[in-house]
Amino acid sequence: MPSFIHIGAVDSLENIHILELNSPFPVLYAARCMRESDTMFLLAILQEENHVRIYMPEINDKELQDNLILAINTRSEKYNLIYKGLSEGAHGFHLVHIHDT
């Protein structure tokens, strides 16, 4: 898969109810996409009960985005996405590095 993809629609907030609060979900793939406003997002694609879902944690640092995209897609590092719930009108996510022991 390429590191950068263009996606017209992201099914994140419609399916937010799938994520359990504070439960880790493995990140399978990450990319950037162009939206109508040309805003760039880091995408984390998760698998939950054999379904692929796309979520958009807010990570605005482009160097950090590049590093995460490379690490996730090359499988050199593993991450979980943790849904933190709705706060002040925005859905919160934590991207957590999994340290192999």
Backbone hydrogen bonds, N-H to C=O, Kabsch-Sander energy under -0.5 kcal/mol:
donor,donor_aa,acceptor,acceptor_aa,energy
5,I,32,R,-1.1
15,N,11,D,-0.7
15,N,12,S,-1.1
16,I,13,L,-0.9
18,I,15,N,-1.9
19,L,16,I,-1.3
22,N,83,Y,-2.8
23,S,20,E,-1.7
25,F,81,L,-1.5
27,V,79,Y,-2.6
28,L,26,P,-0.5
28,L,45,I,-2.9
29,Y,45,I,-0.9
31,A,43,L,-0.9
33,C,41,F,-0.6
35,R,33,C,-0.5
35,R,39,T,-0.7
38,D,35,R,-2.6
41,F,33,C,-0.7
42,L,57,P,-0.6
43,L,31,A,-2.9
43,L,41,F,-0.6
44,A,55,Y,-2.1
45,I,29,Y,-2.8
45,I,43,L,-0.5
46,L,44,A,-0.6
46,L,53,R,-2.6
47,Q,26,P,-0.8
48,E,46,L,-0.5
48,E,51,H,-2.3
51,H,48,E,-1.0
53,R,46,L,-2.7
53,R,51,H,-0.5
55,Y,44,A,-2.0
59,I,57,P,-1.1
62,K,60,N,-0.7
65,Q,61,D,-2.5
66,D,62,K,-2.6
67,N,63,E,-2.2
68,L,64,L,-2.6
69,I,65,Q,-3.0
70,L,66,D,-2.3
71,A,67,N,-2.5
72,I,68,L,-2.9
73,N,69,I,-2.4
74,T,70,L,-1.9
75,R,72,I,-0.7
76,S,71,A,-1.1
77,E,71,A,-1.5
78,K,98,I,-0.6
80,N,96,V,-2.6
81,L,25,F,-2.9
82,I,94,H,-2.9
83,Y,20,E,-0.5
83,Y,23,S,-0.6
83,Y,81,L,-0.5
84,K,92,G,-3.0
85,G,92,G,-0.8
87,S,90,A,-2.8
90,A,87,S,-1.8
92,G,85,G,-2.6
94,H,82,I,-2.4
96,V,80,N,-3.1
96,V,94,H,-0.6
98,I,78,K,-3.0
99,H,97,H,-0.6
100,D,98,I,-0.6
